Amino acid sequence: MPFSTRFAKFTPNMQTHDLNKIYRLSYYIKYQLVKFTDIRQYFLH
């Protein structure tokens, strides 16, 4: 189930593309954090 349809009923005043933008942004931040921790572990070894 896509992110937007799952949360659309909880936030009816928000647009679907806004939810998609928020979801993409949070996914991007999580991806950057994972990359950052990988680099840290690489340098710690």
N, C-alpha and C positions, 0 to 999 in steps of 0.2 A: 504494500500500500504506500503510495507516495506521501511525502511529508505534508504537502499542501492540503490534501483532502483529509488527512488525519486531524489537522489542527484548524481546518476551516470552520468547523461547527463551534469550536471554542472561541474563536475570534472572528465573528461575522463581519465586523467593521473593517477588517484588514483585507487588502486585495491579495489575490492569489500570487501575483508576480512579486509582491512585497515579501510574502512568506518564502517564496523560492529564493529571493535574493538573500534573505536572512539565513536560510538553510545552506546556500552555497558559501556564504561568508563564514559560517561556523565550521563547515567542512574544511574550508581553506585554512582557517586558523588551526584546526586540529591537525591538518596535514603538516603545516609549518612547525607545530610543536613537536610532532613525531620526528620530522627531519632534524630539528634542533637537538632533541635528546639523542638521536642516532649519532650526530656529529660529536656531542659531548662524550658519549660512551667510546667513540672511536679515538678521541684524544686521551681519554682516561686510561686506555689499555697500554 
